[in-house]
Amino acid sequence: MITGASQAHAALLVISAIMEEFTLGFSASGQAREHLVLTHHLGVRELVIAVNKLDEC
């Protein structure tokens, strides 16, 4: 992920719409939050967020 993000101009983040998964992803040690922080530090300023599993809600 680091190699690709260091050369990217934009990023796509796919987030689950299921509340438990969403909450875990953005918790203090969540993977979604970690990926957002890493891409920001690598200089990626354009971000597209896609919400997945909307039919489960």
C-alpha distance matrix in Angstrom:
0.0 3.8 5.6 5.4 6.0 8.5 10.4 10.5 13.8 13.1 10.8 12.0 12.2 14.2 16.6 19.2 22.8 24.2 25.2 24.4 20.8 20.4 22.0 19.9 16.6 18.0 19.9 19.7 17.2 15.6 12.0 12.4 13.9 11.4 8.6 11.4 12.4 9.3 9.1 12.9 13.1 11.1 13.8 12.6 16.0 16.2 15.1 16.3 16.7 17.9 20.0 20.2 23.1 25.8 28.4 28.1 29.2
3.8 0.0 3.8 5.6 5.2 6.0 8.9 10.0 13.2 13.4 11.9 13.9 14.3 16.9 19.1 22.0 25.4 26.8 27.5 26.6 23.2 22.5 23.7 21.6 18.4 19.1 20.8 19.9 17.7 16.8 13.6 14.0 14.5 11.6 9.2 11.5 11.5 7.8 8.0 11.3 10.6 8.3 11.5 11.4 15.0 16.1 15.7 17.7 18.5 20.3 22.6 23.2 26.3 28.6 31.5 31.2 32.0
5.6 3.8 0.0 3.8 5.6 5.4 6.9 9.0 12.7 13.6 12.8 15.1 16.3 18.9 21.5 24.5 27.9 29.5 30.5 29.8 26.2 25.6 27.0 25.0 21.7 22.6 24.5 23.7 21.5 20.4 17.1 17.3 18.1 15.3 12.7 14.7 14.8 11.1 10.5 13.7 12.9 9.8 12.5 12.4 16.2 17.0 17.1 19.0 20.3 21.9 24.6 25.1 28.2 30.6 33.4 33.3 34.4
5.4 5.6 3.8 0.0 3.8 5.5 5.6 6.3 10.1 10.5 9.8 11.9 13.7 16.3 19.3 22.3 25.6 27.6 28.8 28.5 24.9 24.1 26.0 24.3 20.8 21.8 24.2 23.9 21.9 20.2 16.7 16.3 17.5 15.4 12.1 13.7 14.7 11.5 9.8 13.2 13.4 10.2 12.0 10.8 14.3 14.4 14.4 15.9 17.5 18.9 21.8 22.4 25.7 28.0 30.7 31.0 32.1
6.0 5.2 5.6 3.8 0.0 3.8 5.4 5.0 8.1 8.3 7.5 10.4 11.9 15.1 17.7 21.1 24.1 26.3 27.1 27.0 23.5 22.2 23.9 22.6 18.9 19.3 21.8 21.4 19.9 18.3 15.1 14.1 14.8 12.9 9.6 10.5 11.4 8.4 6.1 9.4 9.9 6.9 8.6 7.3 10.9 11.5 11.6 13.7 15.4 17.4 20.3 21.5 24.9 26.9 30.0 30.1 30.8
8.5 6.0 5.4 5.5 3.8 0.0 3.8 5.8 8.6 10.3 10.6 13.8 15.4 18.7 21.2 24.7 27.7 29.7 30.4 30.1 26.8 25.4 26.7 25.4 21.8 21.9 24.1 23.2 21.8 20.7 17.8 17.1 17.1 14.9 12.2 12.7 12.6 9.4 7.6 9.9 9.2 5.5 7.4 7.8 11.5 13.0 14.0 16.6 18.6 20.9 23.9 25.2 28.7 30.5 33.7 33.8 34.4
10.4 8.9 6.9 5.6 5.4 3.8 0.0 3.8 6.8 9.3 10.5 13.8 16.2 19.4 22.4 25.8 28.7 31.1 32.1 32.1 28.7 27.3 29.0 27.8 24.2 24.4 26.9 26.4 25.0 23.6 20.4 19.4 19.8 18.0 14.8 15.2 15.7 12.7 10.2 12.3 12.3 8.6 9.1 8.6 12.0 12.7 14.2 16.5 19.0 21.1 24.4 25.7 29.3 31.0 34.0 34.6 35.3
10.5 10.0 9.0 6.3 5.0 5.8 3.8 0.0 3.8 5.5 7.1 10.5 13.2 16.5 19.5 23.1 25.8 28.4 29.4 29.9 26.5 24.8 26.8 26.0 22.2 22.4 25.3 25.2 24.1 22.2 19.1 17.5 18.2 17.0 13.5 13.3 14.6 12.3 9.0 11.1 12.2 9.0 8.6 6.6 9.5 9.4 10.7 12.8 15.5 17.6 21.1 22.6 26.3 27.8 30.9 31.7 32.3
13.8 13.2 12.7 10.1 8.1 8.6 6.8 3.8 0.0 3.8 7.1 10.6 13.6 17.0 19.9 23.5 25.8 28.7 29.6 30.5 27.3 25.1 27.1 26.9 23.1 22.9 25.9 26.0 25.4 23.4 20.7 18.5 18.8 18.3 15.0 13.8 15.2 13.6 10.0 10.9 12.7 10.0 8.1 5.6 7.1 6.6 9.0 11.4 14.7 17.2 20.8 22.8 26.6 27.6 30.9 31.9 32.2
13.1 13.4 13.6 10.5 8.3 10.3 9.3 5.5 3.8 0.0 3.8 7.0 10.1 13.4 16.3 20.0 22.1 25.1 26.1 27.1 24.0 21.8 24.0 24.0 20.2 20.1 23.4 23.9 23.4 21.0 18.4 15.7 16.5 16.5 13.0 11.7 13.8 12.9 9.2 10.3 13.0 11.0 9.4 5.8 6.6 4.5 5.6 7.7 10.9 13.4 17.0 19.1 22.9 23.8 27.1 28.2 28.4
10.8 11.9 12.8 9.8 7.5 10.6 10.5 7.1 7.1 3.8 0.0 3.8 6.5 9.9 12.8 16.5 18.9 21.7 22.8 23.6 20.3 18.3 20.7 20.5 16.7 16.9 20.3 21.0 20.3 17.7 14.9 12.3 13.5 13.6 10.0 9.2 12.0 11.2 7.8 9.8 12.7 11.2 10.6 7.0 8.2 6.3 4.9 6.2 8.5 10.7 14.1 16.0 19.7 21.0 24.2 25.0 25.3
12.0 13.9 15.1 11.9 10.4 13.8 13.8 10.5 10.6 7.0 3.8 0.0 3.8 6.5 9.8 13.2 15.6 18.5 20.0 21.0 17.7 15.9 18.7 18.6 15.0 15.7 19.3 20.7 19.9 16.8 14.1 11.2 13.2 14.0 10.5 10.0 13.5 13.2 10.4 12.5 15.6 14.5 14.2 10.6 11.3 8.8 5.9 4.8 5.9 7.3 10.6 12.3 16.1 17.3 20.5 21.4 21.9
12.2 14.3 16.3 13.7 11.9 15.4 16.2 13.2 13.6 10.1 6.5 3.8 0.0 3.8 6.3 10.0 12.5 15.2 16.4 17.3 14.0 12.2 14.9 14.9 11.2 12.1 15.7 17.4 16.7 13.4 10.9 7.8 10.2 11.5 8.6 8.2 12.0 12.4 10.5 12.5 15.6 15.2 15.4 12.2 12.8 10.9 7.3 6.2 4.8 6.1 8.5 10.2 13.8 15.2 18.5 18.8 19.2
14.2 16.9 18.9 16.3 15.1 18.7 19.4 16.5 17.0 13.4 9.9 6.5 3.8 0.0 3.8 6.8 9.6 12.2 14.1 15.1 11.7 10.4 13.7 13.8 10.6 12.3 15.8 18.2 17.3 13.6 11.4 8.6 11.8 13.4 11.0 11.2 15.0 15.5 14.0 16.1 19.1 18.8 19.2 16.0 16.4 14.3 10.6 8.5 5.9 4.7 5.8 6.6 10.1 11.8 15.0 15.3 15.9
16.6 19.1 21.5 19.3 17.7 21.2 22.4 19.5 19.9 16.3 12.8 9.8 6.3 3.8 0.0 3.8 6.4 8.9 10.3 11.5 8.5 6.7 10.2 10.7 8.0 9.7 13.1 16.0 15.5 11.8 10.5 7.7 10.6 13.1 11.7 11.6 15.1 16.4 15.6 17.1 20.1 20.6 21.0 18.0 18.2 16.3 12.5 10.6 7.1 6.1 4.9 5.9 8.6 10.1 13.4 13.0 13.2
19.2 22.0 24.5 22.3 21.1 24.7 25.8 23.1 23.5 20.0 16.5 13.2 10.0 6.8 3.8 0.0 3.8 5.5 7.8 9.0 6.2 5.6 9.4 10.1 8.6 10.9 13.7 17.0 16.5 12.7 12.1 10.1 13.0 15.5 14.6 14.9 18.2 19.6 19.1 20.7 23.6 24.1 24.7 21.8 21.9 20.0 16.2 14.1 10.5 8.6 5.8 4.9 5.8 7.8 10.6 9.6 10.0
22.8 25.4 27.9 25.6 24.1 27.7 28.7 25.8 25.8 22.1 18.9 15.6 12.5 9.6 6.4 3.8 0.0 3.8 6.0 8.7 7.5 6.2 9.6 11.5 10.8 12.3 14.9 18.5 18.6 15.1 15.1 12.9 15.2 18.2 17.6 17.3 20.5 22.3 21.7 22.8 25.9 26.7 26.9 24.0 23.6 21.5 17.8 15.3 11.6 9.6 6.0 5.8 5.5 5.5 8.6 7.6 6.8
24.2 26.8 29.5 27.6 26.3 29.7 31.1 28.4 28.7 25.1 21.7 18.5 15.2 12.2 8.9 5.5 3.8 0.0 3.8 5.7 5.5 6.0 8.6 10.1 10.6 12.5 14.3 18.0 18.0 14.7 15.3 13.9 16.2 18.9 18.9 19.1 22.0 23.8 23.7 25.0 27.7 28.7 29.4 26.6 26.5 24.7 20.9 18.8 15.0 13.2 9.6 8.6 6.8 7.5 9.3 6.7 6.1
25.2 27.5 30.5 28.8 27.1 30.4 32.1 29.4 29.6 26.1 22.8 20.0 16.4 14.1 10.3 7.8 6.0 3.8 0.0 3.8 5.5 5.0 6.0 8.5 9.8 10.8 12.0 15.8 16.4 13.6 15.1 13.7 15.2 18.3 18.9 18.7 21.2 23.5 23.8 24.5 27.2 28.7 29.3 26.9 26.5 25.2 21.5 19.8 16.0 15.0 11.7 11.6 10.5 10.5 12.4 9.9 8.1
24.4 26.6 29.8 28.5 27.0 30.1 32.1 29.9 30.5 27.1 23.6 21.0 17.3 15.1 11.5 9.0 8.7 5.7 3.8 0.0 3.8 5.5 5.2 6.2 8.6 10.2 10.5 14.2 14.3 11.8 13.5 13.2 14.6 17.2 18.3 18.8 20.9 22.9 23.8 24.8 27.0 28.5 29.6 27.5 27.6 26.6 22.9 21.6 17.9 17.0 14.0 13.4 12.2 13.2 14.8 11.8 10.9
20.8 23.2 26.2 24.9 23.5 26.8 28.7 26.5 27.3 24.0 20.3 17.7 14.0 11.7 8.5 6.2 7.5 5.5 5.5 3.8 0.0 3.8 5.5 5.1 6.1 8.8 9.9 13.5 12.9 9.7 10.6 10.2 12.4 14.6 15.2 16.1 18.5 20.1 20.8 22.2 24.4 25.6 26.8 24.6 25.0 23.9 20.2 18.9 15.3 14.3 11.7 10.9 10.4 12.2 14.3 11.6 11.6
20.4 22.5 25.6 24.1 22.2 25.4 27.3 24.8 25.1 21.8 18.3 15.9 12.2 10.4 6.7 5.6 6.2 6.0 5.0 5.5 3.8 0.0 3.8 5.5 5.2 6.5 8.7 12.4 12.6 9.3 10.3 8.7 10.4 13.4 13.9 13.8 16.3 18.5 18.8 19.8 22.3 23.7 24.5 22.2 22.2 21.1 17.5 16.3 12.6 12.3 9.9 10.3 10.7 11.7 14.5 12.6 11.6
22.0 23.7 27.0 26.0 23.9 26.7 29.0 26.8 27.1 24.0 20.7 18.7 14.9 13.7 10.2 9.4 9.6 8.6 6.0 5.2 5.5 3.8 0.0 3.8 5.4 5.4 6.0 9.8 10.7 8.3 10.7 9.8 10.3 13.3 14.8 14.6 16.4 18.9 19.8 20.4 22.6 24.5 25.4 23.6 23.5 23.0 19.6 18.9 15.5 15.7 13.5 14.1 14.3 15.0 17.6 15.3 13.9
19.9 21.6 25.0 24.3 22.6 25.4 27.8 26.0 26.9 24.0 20.5 18.6 14.9 13.8 10.7 10.1 11.5 10.1 8.5 6.2 5.1 5.5 3.8 0.0 3.8 5.5 5.2 8.5 8.1 5.7 8.1 8.5 9.4 11.5 13.3 14.1 15.6 17.5 19.0 20.0 21.7 23.4 24.9 23.3 23.8 23.6 20.2 19.8 16.6 16.7 14.9 14.9 15.2 16.8 19.1 16.6 16.0
16.6 18.4 21.7 20.8 18.9 21.8 24.2 22.2 23.1 20.2 16.7 15.0 11.2 10.6 8.0 8.6 10.8 10.6 9.8 8.6 6.1 5.2 5.4 3.8 0.0 3.8 5.8 8.6 7.9 4.3 5.4 4.8 6.4 8.7 9.8 10.6 12.5 14.3 15.4 16.6 18.6 20.1 21.5 19.7 20.3 19.9 16.6 16.3 13.4 13.8 12.6 13.1 14.3 16.0 18.8 16.9 16.6
18.0 19.1 22.6 21.8 19.3 21.9 24.4 22.4 22.9 20.1 16.9 15.7 12.1 12.3 9.7 10.9 12.3 12.5 10.8 10.2 8.8 6.5 5.4 5.5 3.8 0.0 3.8 6.6 7.5 5.0 7.2 5.8 5.0 8.3 10.0 9.6 11.0 13.6 14.8 15.2 17.2 19.2 20.3 18.8 19.0 19.0 16.0 16.2 13.5 14.8 13.8 15.2 16.6 17.6 20.7 19.0 18.0
19.9 20.8 24.5 24.2 21.8 24.1 26.9 25.3 25.9 23.4 20.3 19.3 15.7 15.8 13.1 13.7 14.9 14.3 12.0 10.5 9.9 8.7 6.0 5.2 5.8 3.8 0.0 3.8 5.5 4.8 8.4 8.6 7.2 9.4 12.2 12.3 12.7 15.2 17.2 17.4 18.8 21.2 22.6 21.6 21.9 22.4 19.5 20.0 17.3 18.5 17.3 18.3 19.2 20.3 23.2 21.0 19.9
19.7 19.9 23.7 23.9 21.4 23.2 26.4 25.2 26.0 23.9 21.0 20.7 17.4 18.2 16.0 17.0 18.5 18.0 15.8 14.2 13.5 12.4 9.8 8.5 8.6 6.6 3.8 0.0 3.8 5.7 9.1 10.0 7.6 8.6 12.1 12.2 11.5 14.0 16.6 16.5 17.2 19.9 21.6 21.2 21.8 22.9 20.5 21.6 19.4 21.1 20.4 21.5 22.7 23.9 26.8 24.7 23.7
17.2 17.7 21.5 21.9 19.9 21.8 25.0 24.1 25.4 23.4 20.3 19.9 16.7 17.3 15.5 16.5 18.6 18.0 16.4 14.3 12.9 12.6 10.7 8.1 7.9 7.5 5.5 3.8 0.0 3.8 6.6 8.9 7.5 7.2 10.6 12.0 11.4 13.0 15.8 16.6 17.0 19.1 21.4 20.9 22.1 23.1 20.6 21.6 19.5 20.8 20.3 20.9 22.1 23.9 26.6 24.4 24.0
15.6 16.8 20.4 20.2 18.3 20.7 23.6 22.2 23.4 21.0 17.7 16.8 13.4 13.6 11.8 12.7 15.1 14.7 13.6 11.8 9.7 9.3 8.3 5.7 4.3 5.0 4.8 5.7 3.8 0.0 3.8 5.6 5.5 6.2 8.8 10.2 10.9 12.4 14.5 15.7 16.8 18.6 20.5 19.4 20.5 20.9 18.1 18.6 16.2 17.2 16.6 17.1 18.4 20.3 23.0 21.0 20.7
12.0 13.6 17.1 16.7 15.1 17.8 20.4 19.1 20.7 18.4 14.9 14.1 10.9 11.4 10.5 12.1 15.1 15.3 15.1 13.5 10.6 10.3 10.7 8.1 5.4 7.2 8.4 9.1 6.6 3.8 0.0 3.8 5.5 5.0 6.1 8.6 9.9 10.5 12.2 14.2 15.4 16.4 18.6 17.2 18.8 18.9 16.1 16.6 14.6 15.5 15.4 15.7 17.5 19.8 22.6 21.0 21.2
12.4 14.0 17.3 16.3 14.1 17.1 19.4 17.5 18.5 15.7 12.3 11.2 7.8 8.6 7.7 10.1 12.9 13.9 13.7 13.2 10.2 8.7 9.8 8.5 4.8 5.8 8.6 10.0 8.9 5.6 3.8 0.0 3.8 5.4 5.2 6.2 8.7 10.0 10.7 12.3 14.4 15.5 16.9 15.0 16.1 15.9 12.8 13.1 10.9 12.2 12.4 13.4 15.7 17.5 20.7 19.5 19.4
13.9 14.5 18.1 17.5 14.8 17.1 19.8 18.2 18.8 16.5 13.5 13.2 10.2 11.8 10.6 13.0 15.2 16.2 15.2 14.6 12.4 10.4 10.3 9.4 6.4 5.0 7.2 7.6 7.5 5.5 5.5 3.8 0.0 3.8 5.5 5.1 6.2 8.7 10.1 10.7 12.4 14.3 15.7 14.5 15.2 15.8 13.2 14.4 12.6 14.7 15.0 16.5 18.8 20.1 23.4 22.2 21.6
11.4 11.6 15.3 15.4 12.9 14.9 18.0 17.0 18.3 16.5 13.6 14.0 11.5 13.4 13.1 15.5 18.2 18.9 18.3 17.2 14.6 13.4 13.3 11.5 8.7 8.3 9.4 8.6 7.2 6.2 5.0 5.4 3.8 0.0 3.8 5.5 5.2 6.2 8.7 10.0 10.7 12.4 14.6 13.9 15.5 16.6 14.5 16.1 14.8 16.9 17.6 18.7 21.1 22.9 26.1 24.8 24.6
8.6 9.2 12.7 12.1 9.6 12.2 14.8 13.5 15.0 13.0 10.0 10.5 8.6 11.0 11.7 14.6 17.6 18.9 18.9 18.3 15.2 13.9 14.8 13.3 9.8 10.0 12.2 12.1 10.6 8.8 6.1 5.2 5.5 3.8 0.0 3.8 5.5 5.1 6.1 8.5 9.9 10.6 12.5 11.2 13.1 13.7 11.6 13.1 12.4 14.4 15.8 17.0 19.8 21.7 24.9 24.2 24.3
11.4 11.5 14.7 13.7 10.5 12.7 15.2 13.3 13.8 11.7 9.2 10.0 8.2 11.2 11.6 14.9 17.3 19.1 18.7 18.8 16.1 13.8 14.6 14.1 10.6 9.6 12.3 12.2 12.0 10.2 8.6 6.2 5.1 5.5 3.8 0.0 3.8 5.5 5.3 6.1 8.7 10.0 10.9 9.4 10.4 11.2 9.2 11.2 10.7 13.6 15.1 17.1 20.2 21.4 24.9 24.4 24.1
12.4 11.5 14.8 14.7 11.4 12.6 15.7 14.6 15.2 13.8 12.0 13.5 12.0 15.0 15.1 18.2 20.5 22.0 21.2 20.9 18.5 16.3 16.4 15.6 12.5 11.0 12.7 11.5 11.4 10.9 9.9 8.7 6.2 5.2 5.5 3.8 0.0 3.8 5.6 5.2 6.2 8.7 10.1 10.0 11.2 13.1 12.0 14.6 14.4 17.4 18.8 20.8 23.7 24.9 28.4 27.7 27.1
9.3 7.8 11.1 11.5 8.4 9.4 12.7 12.3 13.6 12.9 11.2 13.2 12.4 15.5 16.4 19.6 22.3 23.8 23.5 22.9 20.1 18.5 18.9 17.5 14.3 13.6 15.2 14.0 13.0 12.4 10.5 10.0 8.7 6.2 5.1 5.5 3.8 0.0 3.8 5.4 5.2 6.2 8.8 9.0 11.5 13.4 12.6 15.3 15.6 18.3 20.1 21.7 24.7 26.4 29.8 29.1 29.0
9.1 8.0 10.5 9.8 6.1 7.6 10.2 9.0 10.0 9.2 7.8 10.4 10.5 14.0 15.6 19.1 21.7 23.7 23.8 23.8 20.8 18.8 19.8 19.0 15.4 14.8 17.2 16.6 15.8 14.5 12.2 10.7 10.1 8.7 6.1 5.3 5.6 3.8 0.0 3.8 5.5 5.0 6.4 5.5 8.2 9.8 9.4 12.3 13.3 16.2 18.6 20.5 23.8 25.3 28.7 28.6 28.5
12.9 11.3 13.7 13.2 9.4 9.9 12.3 11.1 10.9 10.3 9.8 12.5 12.5 16.1 17.1 20.7 22.8 25.0 24.5 24.8 22.2 19.8 20.4 20.0 16.6 15.2 17.4 16.5 16.6 15.7 14.2 12.3 10.7 10.0 8.5 6.1 5.2 5.4 3.8 0.0 3.8 5.4 5.3 5.4 6.6 9.3 9.6 13.1 14.2 17.6 19.9 22.2 25.6 26.6 30.2 30.1 29.6
13.1 10.6 12.9 13.4 9.9 9.2 12.3 12.2 12.7 13.0 12.7 15.6 15.6 19.1 20.1 23.6 25.9 27.7 27.2 27.0 24.4 22.3 22.6 21.7 18.6 17.2 18.8 17.2 17.0 16.8 15.4 14.4 12.4 10.7 9.9 8.7 6.2 5.2 5.5 3.8 0.0 3.8 5.4 7.5 9.5 12.6 13.2 16.7 17.8 21.0 23.3 25.4 28.6 29.9 33.4 33.1 32.7
11.1 8.3 9.8 10.2 6.9 5.5 8.6 9.0 10.0 11.0 11.2 14.5 15.2 18.8 20.6 24.1 26.7 28.7 28.7 28.5 25.6 23.7 24.5 23.4 20.1 19.2 21.2 19.9 19.1 18.6 16.4 15.5 14.3 12.4 10.6 10.0 8.7 6.2 5.0 5.4 3.8 0.0 3.8 5.9 9.0 11.8 12.8 16.2 17.8 20.8 23.5 25.3 28.8 30.2 33.6 33.6 33.5
13.8 11.5 12.5 12.0 8.6 7.4 9.1 8.6 8.1 9.4 10.6 14.2 15.4 19.2 21.0 24.7 26.9 29.4 29.3 29.6 26.8 24.5 25.4 24.9 21.5 20.3 22.6 21.6 21.4 20.5 18.6 16.9 15.7 14.6 12.5 10.9 10.1 8.8 6.4 5.3 5.4 3.8 0.0 3.8 6.0 9.3 11.2 14.9 17.0 20.3 23.2 25.5 29.1 30.1 33.7 34.0 33.7
12.6 11.4 12.4 10.8 7.3 7.8 8.6 6.6 5.6 5.8 7.0 10.6 12.2 16.0 18.0 21.8 24.0 26.6 26.9 27.5 24.6 22.2 23.6 23.3 19.7 18.8 21.6 21.2 20.9 19.4 17.2 15.0 14.5 13.9 11.2 9.4 10.0 9.0 5.5 5.4 7.5 5.9 3.8 0.0 3.8 5.9 7.7 11.2 13.6 16.8 19.9 22.2 25.9 26.8 30.3 30.8 30.7
16.0 15.0 16.2 14.3 10.9 11.5 12.0 9.5 7.1 6.6 8.2 11.3 12.8 16.4 18.2 21.9 23.6 26.5 26.5 27.6 25.0 22.2 23.5 23.8 20.3 19.0 21.9 21.8 22.1 20.5 18.8 16.1 15.2 15.5 13.1 10.4 11.2 11.5 8.2 6.6 9.5 9.0 6.0 3.8 0.0 3.8 6.5 10.2 12.8 16.3 19.3 22.2 25.8 26.2 29.9 30.6 30.0
16.2 16.1 17.0 14.4 11.5 13.0 12.7 9.4 6.6 4.5 6.3 8.8 10.9 14.3 16.3 20.0 21.5 24.7 25.2 26.6 23.9 21.1 23.0 23.6 19.9 19.0 22.4 22.9 23.1 20.9 18.9 15.9 15.8 16.6 13.7 11.2 13.1 13.4 9.8 9.3 12.6 11.8 9.3 5.9 3.8 0.0 3.8 7.0 10.1 13.4 16.7 19.6 23.3 23.6 27.1 28.2 27.8
15.1 15.7 17.1 14.4 11.6 14.0 14.2 10.7 9.0 5.6 4.9 5.9 7.3 10.6 12.5 16.2 17.8 20.9 21.5 22.9 20.2 17.5 19.6 20.2 16.6 16.0 19.5 20.5 20.6 18.1 16.1 12.8 13.2 14.5 11.6 9.2 12.0 12.6 9.4 9.6 13.2 12.8 11.2 7.7 6.5 3.8 0.0 3.8 6.5 9.9 13.0 15.9 19.6 20.0 23.5 24.5 24.1
16.3 17.7 19.0 15.9 13.7 16.6 16.5 12.8 11.4 7.7 6.2 4.8 6.2 8.5 10.6 14.1 15.3 18.8 19.8 21.6 18.9 16.3 18.9 19.8 16.3 16.2 20.0 21.6 21.6 18.6 16.6 13.1 14.4 16.1 13.1 11.2 14.6 15.3 12.3 13.1 16.7 16.2 14.9 11.2 10.2 7.0 3.8 0.0 3.8 6.5 10.0 12.8 16.6 16.8 20.2 21.5 21.3
16.7 18.5 20.3 17.5 15.4 18.6 19.0 15.5 14.7 10.9 8.5 5.9 4.8 5.9 7.1 10.5 11.6 15.0 16.0 17.9 15.3 12.6 15.5 16.6 13.4 13.5 17.3 19.4 19.5 16.2 14.6 10.9 12.6 14.8 12.4 10.7 14.4 15.6 13.3 14.2 17.8 17.8 17.0 13.6 12.8 10.1 6.5 3.8 0.0 3.8 6.6 9.7 13.3 13.5 17.1 18.1 17.7
17.9 20.3 21.9 18.9 17.4 20.9 21.1 17.6 17.2 13.4 10.7 7.3 6.1 4.7 6.1 8.6 9.6 13.2 15.0 17.0 14.3 12.3 15.7 16.7 13.8 14.8 18.5 21.1 20.8 17.2 15.5 12.2 14.7 16.9 14.4 13.6 17.4 18.3 16.2 17.6 21.0 20.8 20.3 16.8 16.3 13.4 9.9 6.5 3.8 0.0 3.8 6.4 10.1 10.4 13.8 15.1 15.3
20.0 22.6 24.6 21.8 20.3 23.9 24.4 21.1 20.8 17.0 14.1 10.6 8.5 5.8 4.9 5.8 6.0 9.6 11.7 14.0 11.7 9.9 13.5 14.9 12.6 13.8 17.3 20.4 20.3 16.6 15.4 12.4 15.0 17.6 15.8 15.1 18.8 20.1 18.6 19.9 23.3 23.5 23.2 19.9 19.3 16.7 13.0 10.0 6.6 3.8 0.0 3.8 6.9 7.0 10.6 11.5 11.5
20.2 23.2 25.1 22.4 21.5 25.2 25.7 22.6 22.8 19.1 16.0 12.3 10.2 6.6 5.9 4.9 5.8 8.6 11.6 13.4 10.9 10.3 14.1 14.9 13.1 15.2 18.3 21.5 20.9 17.1 15.7 13.4 16.5 18.7 17.0 17.1 20.8 21.7 20.5 22.2 25.4 25.3 25.5 22.2 22.2 19.6 15.9 12.8 9.7 6.4 3.8 0.0 3.8 5.6 8.4 9.2 10.4
23.1 26.3 28.2 25.7 24.9 28.7 29.3 26.3 26.6 22.9 19.7 16.1 13.8 10.1 8.6 5.8 5.5 6.8 10.5 12.2 10.4 10.7 14.3 15.2 14.3 16.6 19.2 22.7 22.1 18.4 17.5 15.7 18.8 21.1 19.8 20.2 23.7 24.7 23.8 25.6 28.6 28.8 29.1 25.9 25.8 23.3 19.6 16.6 13.3 10.1 6.9 3.8 0.0 3.8 5.4 5.5 7.5
25.8 28.6 30.6 28.0 26.9 30.5 31.0 27.8 27.6 23.8 21.0 17.3 15.2 11.8 10.1 7.8 5.5 7.5 10.5 13.2 12.2 11.7 15.0 16.8 16.0 17.6 20.3 23.9 23.9 20.3 19.8 17.5 20.1 22.9 21.7 21.4 24.9 26.4 25.3 26.6 29.9 30.2 30.1 26.8 26.2 23.6 20.0 16.8 13.5 10.4 7.0 5.6 3.8 0.0 3.8 5.4 5.7
28.4 31.5 33.4 30.7 30.0 33.7 34.0 30.9 30.9 27.1 24.2 20.5 18.5 15.0 13.4 10.6 8.6 9.3 12.4 14.8 14.3 14.5 17.6 19.1 18.8 20.7 23.2 26.8 26.6 23.0 22.6 20.7 23.4 26.1 24.9 24.9 28.4 29.8 28.7 30.2 33.4 33.6 33.7 30.3 29.9 27.1 23.5 20.2 17.1 13.8 10.6 8.4 5.4 3.8 0.0 3.8 5.6
28.1 31.2 33.3 31.0 30.1 33.8 34.6 31.7 31.9 28.2 25.0 21.4 18.8 15.3 13.0 9.6 7.6 6.7 9.9 11.8 11.6 12.6 15.3 16.6 16.9 19.0 21.0 24.7 24.4 21.0 21.0 19.5 22.2 24.8 24.2 24.4 27.7 29.1 28.6 30.1 33.1 33.6 34.0 30.8 30.6 28.2 24.5 21.5 18.1 15.1 11.5 9.2 5.5 5.4 3.8 0.0 3.8
29.2 32.0 34.4 32.1 30.8 34.4 35.3 32.3 32.2 28.4 25.3 21.9 19.2 15.9 13.2 10.0 6.8 6.1 8.1 10.9 11.6 11.6 13.9 16.0 16.6 18.0 19.9 23.7 24.0 20.7 21.2 19.4 21.6 24.6 24.3 24.1 27.1 29.0 28.5 29.6 32.7 33.5 33.7 30.7 30.0 27.8 24.1 21.3 17.7 15.3 11.5 10.4 7.5 5.7 5.6 3.8 0.0
